[in-house]
């Protein structure tokens, strides 16, 4: 916990804090980034605290981001949440600050911060942010908005507490956050909601996955399919877990052709797959990772490597 003290000491020294997170944000990216901003604004009302990055429309209900000038970075401490490696940080101006802190729960492959706190045992970076708050006995100063953001971040990265990264501590943190007066049922419904126009696409996924006897499945979404259903790549990605409940499923890959590249989301049930992700230039958690490939031929090699995990 000494690192928590070092982080807070750096925050206390600066008047301006700019908080970043990764590209293609998920609920934990939003929750940890905006939750940290909310907490610091309450703890340090006289500081200038910003959260930056491109918005993800499906998560707009969680919050919005700030426009920050280049000059602002010159005297700012930058904190990056939930981002394993520097190339994935949204808004590369993160390197222009006078100091850089990394707070994350992914495997520590790229310790790009001057000060790094990485806890791979945490379910999410949002859980870590709550641990920081609790470490400084600040649970009494945060409000329902801070709690809402952190709760949604934890829920997102644990799959509503279904994934194996859910620990006893995770549940304890969730229980603490539910003591604050926000409507968690309404918020979870917002997180799960999808535009009715997207439902035919879900039907397509259910009818067009390929699964073999080893328990490996793949879903390939081409540009033609996106056009057919009038759906954007980021909207398609919301359906990565559509086939998750298949009996016998052990590993699956959900690939979406985004035009210049093919974004592949890797998922598994207990089988470690982030080693395969790393082989192809990606990374992530043992059971949930991401990879970008640049042709369907390269995708086939990725799929074979994942299938081989079930044979070896």
PLY file of the C-alpha trace (Angstrom):
ply
format ascii 1.0
element vertex 312
property float x
property float y
property float z
element edge 311
property int vertex1
property int vertex2
end_header
0.00 0.00 0.00
3.02 2.31 0.14
2.48 2.96 -3.57
-0.93 4.40 -2.72
0.82 6.89 -0.45
3.28 7.77 -3.22
0.42 8.30 -5.67
-1.43 10.57 -3.27
1.72 12.52 -2.48
2.18 13.27 -6.19
-1.46 14.28 -6.54
-1.21 16.60 -3.56
1.79 18.36 -5.12
0.05 19.38 -8.35
-2.75 21.82 -9.11
-3.79 20.16 -12.38
-4.54 16.46 -12.88
-5.43 14.94 -16.27
-6.79 11.40 -16.27
-6.56 9.11 -19.34
-7.59 5.52 -20.15
-7.44 3.13 -23.10
-8.89 3.36 -26.58
-12.08 1.42 -27.32
-13.19 1.99 -23.71
-15.25 -0.49 -21.73
-17.18 0.10 -18.48
-14.08 -0.36 -16.32
-12.13 2.20 -18.36
-14.97 4.68 -17.91
-15.63 3.72 -14.29
-12.04 3.94 -13.07
-11.25 7.13 -14.99
-14.42 9.04 -14.17
-14.66 7.52 -10.70
-11.14 8.70 -9.91
-11.97 12.16 -11.25
-15.13 12.33 -9.12
-13.25 11.25 -5.99
-10.38 13.70 -6.49
-12.76 16.58 -7.14
-14.42 15.88 -3.80
-11.12 15.48 -1.95
-9.39 18.44 -3.62
-12.08 20.97 -4.66
-9.47 23.61 -5.49
-7.59 21.49 -8.04
-8.26 21.37 -11.78
-9.09 17.77 -12.59
-9.92 16.56 -16.10
-10.82 13.27 -17.81
-10.03 12.99 -21.52
-10.61 10.59 -24.40
-12.98 9.70 -27.22
-16.47 8.79 -26.04
-18.12 5.43 -26.62
-21.81 6.04 -27.44
-23.02 2.89 -25.67
-21.47 4.21 -22.44
-22.60 7.82 -22.68
-24.91 7.23 -19.71
-21.83 6.85 -17.51
-20.42 10.31 -18.15
-18.73 12.78 -20.48
-15.16 13.97 -21.07
-13.29 17.24 -21.00
-11.61 19.24 -23.76
-8.08 20.04 -22.61
-5.63 22.33 -24.40
-2.06 21.27 -25.18
-0.74 24.00 -22.89
-2.63 22.55 -19.93
-0.42 19.46 -20.02
2.77 21.44 -19.36
2.02 21.80 -15.65
-0.18 18.74 -15.21
0.21 15.38 -13.53
-1.16 12.69 -15.85
-2.77 9.52 -14.48
-3.58 6.65 -16.85
-6.18 4.12 -15.71
-6.86 0.58 -16.92
-4.29 0.57 -19.75
-1.62 -2.11 -20.01
0.65 -0.57 -22.64
1.36 2.96 -23.85
0.23 2.55 -27.50
-3.32 1.80 -26.26
-3.65 5.01 -24.25
-6.41 7.22 -25.66
-4.93 10.64 -26.52
-1.18 10.35 -26.86
-0.67 13.74 -25.23
-0.41 11.76 -22.00
3.36 11.90 -22.49
3.38 15.73 -22.38
2.64 16.11 -18.69
5.18 16.89 -15.98
4.56 13.53 -14.32
2.96 10.19 -15.23
1.23 7.60 -13.04
-0.15 4.24 -14.18
-2.96 2.49 -12.27
-3.99 -0.85 -13.74
-4.91 -4.50 -13.19
-3.64 -6.01 -16.45
-0.37 -7.98 -16.57
2.49 -5.47 -16.26
4.06 -5.77 -19.71
4.75 -2.05 -20.17
5.49 -0.01 -17.07
5.30 3.32 -18.88
4.64 5.43 -15.79
7.17 7.15 -13.60
5.10 5.63 -10.83
3.23 2.38 -11.51
0.64 0.54 -9.45
-0.49 -2.74 -11.01
-2.54 -5.35 -9.14
-3.41 -8.30 -11.34
-5.39 -9.84 -8.47
-7.94 -7.03 -8.65
-11.07 -7.69 -10.66
-10.87 -4.28 -12.26
-9.14 -0.93 -12.07
-12.36 0.44 -10.58
-11.85 -1.94 -7.66
-8.33 -0.53 -7.24
-9.67 3.04 -7.19
-12.02 2.07 -4.38
-9.11 0.47 -2.53
-7.23 3.77 -2.80
-10.26 5.62 -1.40
-10.57 3.14 1.46
-6.83 3.27 2.18
-7.15 6.97 2.95
-10.37 6.51 4.94
-12.21 8.61 2.35
-15.34 6.48 1.96
-17.15 9.18 3.93
-16.32 11.92 1.42
-17.30 10.17 -1.81
-20.85 10.45 -3.06
-23.39 8.40 -4.99
-21.91 9.47 -8.33
-18.45 8.20 -7.42
-19.95 4.95 -6.14
-22.11 4.54 -9.26
-19.13 4.86 -11.58
-16.91 2.46 -9.66
-19.72 -0.08 -9.27
-20.44 -0.08 -12.99
-16.75 -0.48 -13.75
-16.54 -3.53 -11.49
-19.75 -5.00 -12.88
-18.46 -4.57 -16.42
-15.13 -6.32 -15.90
-16.60 -9.17 -13.84
-19.53 -9.84 -16.18
-21.97 -9.00 -13.38
-19.81 -10.98 -10.94
-19.92 -14.14 -13.08
-16.30 -14.19 -14.26
-13.49 -15.98 -12.43
-11.82 -12.66 -11.55
-14.59 -12.06 -9.00
-13.04 -12.49 -5.55
-14.41 -12.24 -2.03
-12.83 -8.79 -1.88
-14.60 -7.80 -5.09
-17.93 -8.70 -3.53
-17.04 -6.77 -0.38
-16.22 -3.68 -2.45
-19.47 -4.06 -4.37
-21.40 -4.27 -1.11
-19.70 -1.12 0.17
-20.58 0.78 -3.01
-24.22 -0.31 -2.86
-24.56 1.55 0.43
-24.56 4.82 -1.55
-27.92 6.11 -2.86
-27.85 5.32 -6.57
-30.33 3.06 -8.39
-28.07 0.15 -9.27
-30.86 -1.78 -10.99
-31.60 1.11 -13.33
-27.90 1.57 -14.04
-27.38 -2.12 -14.84
-30.36 -2.01 -17.17
-28.77 0.92 -19.00
-25.54 -1.04 -19.34
-27.35 -4.04 -20.82
-29.67 -2.10 -23.15
-29.12 -2.34 -26.88
-30.74 -0.45 -29.72
-33.62 -2.55 -31.13
-32.12 -2.17 -34.61
-29.14 -4.26 -33.45
-31.16 -7.33 -32.51
-31.23 -8.84 -36.03
-27.44 -8.79 -35.89
-27.53 -10.81 -32.68
-29.61 -13.35 -34.56
-26.96 -13.44 -37.28
-24.24 -14.18 -34.71
-26.25 -17.02 -33.21
-26.74 -18.55 -36.64
-23.22 -18.09 -37.98
-20.71 -19.06 -35.30
-18.45 -22.06 -35.89
-17.66 -24.41 -33.01
-15.58 -27.58 -33.11
-15.46 -30.67 -30.91
-12.56 -29.25 -28.90
-14.75 -26.46 -27.55
-13.27 -23.71 -29.71
-15.61 -21.31 -31.52
-15.14 -18.35 -33.81
-17.32 -15.56 -35.13
-16.16 -13.58 -38.17
-17.89 -10.29 -38.95
-16.91 -8.94 -42.36
-17.50 -5.50 -43.81
-20.37 -6.97 -45.87
-22.11 -8.16 -42.72
-21.71 -4.76 -41.07
-23.28 -3.12 -44.12
-26.04 -5.72 -44.30
-27.18 -4.93 -40.75
-26.24 -1.23 -40.85
-24.10 -1.67 -37.76
-20.84 -0.03 -36.71
-17.80 -2.04 -35.56
-18.09 -0.77 -31.98
-21.76 -1.79 -31.95
-20.90 -5.25 -33.26
-18.35 -5.69 -30.48
-21.14 -5.49 -27.89
-22.12 -9.02 -28.91
-18.82 -10.71 -28.05
-20.50 -12.82 -25.35
-23.57 -13.77 -27.38
-22.38 -17.39 -27.62
-20.87 -17.55 -24.13
-23.54 -19.89 -22.78
-22.93 -22.67 -25.32
-22.48 -26.04 -23.64
-18.95 -27.31 -24.15
-17.54 -23.92 -25.12
-14.02 -23.32 -23.77
-12.43 -20.66 -25.99
-13.93 -18.27 -28.51
-12.81 -15.40 -30.70
-15.08 -12.65 -31.98
-13.52 -10.86 -34.96
-14.81 -7.66 -36.57
-13.38 -6.22 -39.78
-13.02 -2.52 -38.96
-11.70 -1.58 -42.40
-7.99 -1.02 -41.95
-7.66 -3.92 -39.51
-9.58 -6.76 -37.89
-10.20 -6.42 -34.17
-10.32 -9.79 -32.41
-11.75 -10.24 -28.93
-10.57 -13.43 -27.25
-12.51 -15.06 -24.43
-12.20 -18.32 -22.51
-13.54 -20.31 -19.61
-10.56 -21.00 -17.32
-8.08 -21.65 -20.17
-5.28 -19.06 -20.25
-5.31 -17.25 -23.61
-3.43 -14.00 -23.10
-0.20 -15.80 -24.01
-1.64 -16.38 -27.50
-2.76 -12.76 -27.62
0.79 -11.65 -26.85
2.19 -13.84 -29.65
0.07 -11.84 -32.09
0.92 -8.43 -30.66
-2.06 -8.11 -28.34
-2.63 -8.72 -24.65
-5.03 -8.59 -21.78
-6.28 -10.84 -19.02
-5.78 -14.62 -18.82
-9.41 -15.20 -19.86
-10.22 -12.01 -21.79
-7.78 -10.48 -24.26
-7.63 -8.53 -27.49
-5.63 -8.74 -30.70
-5.52 -6.73 -33.92
-4.73 -8.61 -37.13
-4.51 -7.26 -40.66
-5.93 -10.03 -42.85
-8.28 -12.96 -42.56
-5.29 -15.22 -43.26
-3.61 -13.89 -40.12
-6.91 -14.39 -38.29
-6.88 -18.05 -39.34
-3.42 -18.44 -37.78
-4.68 -16.80 -34.59
-7.71 -19.11 -34.53
-5.52 -22.17 -35.00
-3.23 -21.08 -32.16
-6.25 -20.72 -29.87
-7.61 -24.11 -30.93
-4.20 -25.66 -30.26
-4.50 -24.58 -26.61
-7.27 -27.20 -26.31
-5.19 -29.93 -27.94
-1.83 -29.53 -26.20
0 1
1 2
2 3
3 4
4 5
5 6
6 7
7 8
8 9
9 10
10 11
11 12
12 13
13 14
14 15
15 16
16 17
17 18
18 19
19 20
20 21
21 22
22 23
23 24
24 25
25 26
26 27
27 28
28 29
29 30
30 31
31 32
32 33
33 34
34 35
35 36
36 37
37 38
38 39
39 40
40 41
41 42
42 43
43 44
44 45
45 46
46 47
47 48
48 49
49 50
50 51
51 52
52 53
53 54
54 55
55 56
56 57
57 58
58 59
59 60
60 61
61 62
62 63
63 64
64 65
65 66
66 67
67 68
68 69
69 70
70 71
71 72
72 73
73 74
74 75
75 76
76 77
77 78
78 79
79 80
80 81
81 82
82 83
83 84
84 85
85 86
86 87
87 88
88 89
89 90
90 91
91 92
92 93
93 94
94 95
95 96
96 97
97 98
98 99
99 100
100 101
101 102
102 103
103 104
104 105
105 106
106 107
107 108
108 109
109 110
110 111
111 112
112 113
113 114
114 115
115 116
116 117
117 118
118 119
119 120
120 121
121 122
122 123
123 124
124 125
125 126
126 127
127 128
128 129
129 130
130 131
131 132
132 133
133 134
134 135
135 136
136 137
137 138
138 139
139 140
140 141
141 142
142 143
143 144
144 145
145 146
146 147
147 148
148 149
149 150
150 151
151 152
152 153
153 154
154 155
155 156
156 157
157 158
158 159
159 160
160 161
161 162
162 163
163 164
164 165
165 166
166 167
167 168
168 169
169 170
170 171
171 172
172 173
173 174
174 175
175 176
176 177
177 178
178 179
179 180
180 181
181 182
182 183
183 184
184 185
185 186
186 187
187 188
188 189
189 190
190 191
191 192
192 193
193 194
194 195
195 196
196 197
197 198
198 199
199 200
200 201
201 202
202 203
203 204
204 205
205 206
206 207
207 208
208 209
209 210
210 211
211 212
212 213
213 214
214 215
215 216
216 217
217 218
218 219
219 220
220 221
221 222
222 223
223 224
224 225
225 226
226 227
227 228
228 229
229 230
230 231
231 232
232 233
233 234
234 235
235 236
236 237
237 238
238 239
239 240
240 241
241 242
242 243
243 244
244 245
245 246
246 247
247 248
248 249
249 250
250 251
251 252
252 253
253 254
254 255
255 256
256 257
257 258
258 259
259 260
260 261
261 262
262 263
263 264
264 265
265 266
266 267
267 268
268 269
269 270
270 271
271 272
272 273
273 274
274 275
275 276
276 277
277 278
278 279
279 280
280 281
281 282
282 283
283 284
284 285
285 286
286 287
287 288
288 289
289 290
290 291
291 292
292 293
293 294
294 295
295 296
296 297
297 298
298 299
299 300
300 301
301 302
302 303
303 304
304 305
305 306
306 307
307 308
308 309
309 310
310 311
